[in-house]
């Protein structure tokens, strides 16, 4: 099975580039992976296995967040004004 390569440091042994994605072993782990921004990783060097956040902010993601917030505010404003006319 091919693992995705990740280049972050292992929290246990601090080695660079040794973390690989790890599969969820049970329902609880699958649920956590599905509902959160955390993924399971394993260190090939020391064997550490644990959760790390897979959410990273960059220019593109910040722009997307701002766009969605602006759309939500605009939609709320329009709905508010329509309801004000109706009621």
N, C-alpha and C positions, 0 to 999 in steps of 0.2 A: 504494500500500500504506500502510495506516495504522500508525504506530508508537505504542507505548505511551509516554506521556510520563513522564519521571522528573525529579525536581527536585534531584538532587544535583549537586555541583560537578564540573566537568571537571578531571581531574588535570593536564592540560597548560596550559590557559589560565585556569583558575579561574573561569570564567563559570558563574553559577547558572542552572539550568533549561535547559541546552542539550544534555544527554545524552538520547539516544534508544536504544532497543533496536536491535541489529544482528543480522542473520541469520548463522548459521554458514555458512562458505563451503566447508568440506571435512569429511572424515570425522573428522579429528583434533579440530576445533572442535566438531563434533556430540557426539563422545564426551566431551569435557571438560564441555560443557553438561549432558549426561545424568548423568554420574557425580559432579559436584561442585555446590557452591552458588554457582558463578560464572556470570555471563551476559556476553555481548558487548554493548558499548555504543559509540556513535559520537557525537562532539560535532559539532553542526551548525555551530558557529562556526569552530573551528580544524581540524576533520577528524580529530582523534584517534580511534583505534579501539583498544579493549582490553577487558580483563576486569575486572569489579568483582563483589564478593561481593553476592549478593542475599538473604543471610540476616541478619535483624535480630531481636534479642531484644526482646520487649515483655512486658507482664504476662501476656497470654494464652498466648504461646508458652512462657514460663517455667513457668506452671501446667501446661501440657500435658506438658512435659518431666518435671516432678516427678511427675505422675500416672503416666506410663509407667514411670519408675524405681521408684515404689512398687509398681506391678503386677508388674514384673520381680522385685523382691525377694520379694514375697508368693508368686509362682509358684515361685521357687527354693526358698523355705522349705517350701512344700507338697510339692514333688517330693522334696526332701531327706528329709523325714519319712516319706513313702510308701516311698522306697527303703530307709530304715533299717528299716522294718517288714518289708519283703519279704526283705531280705538277712540 
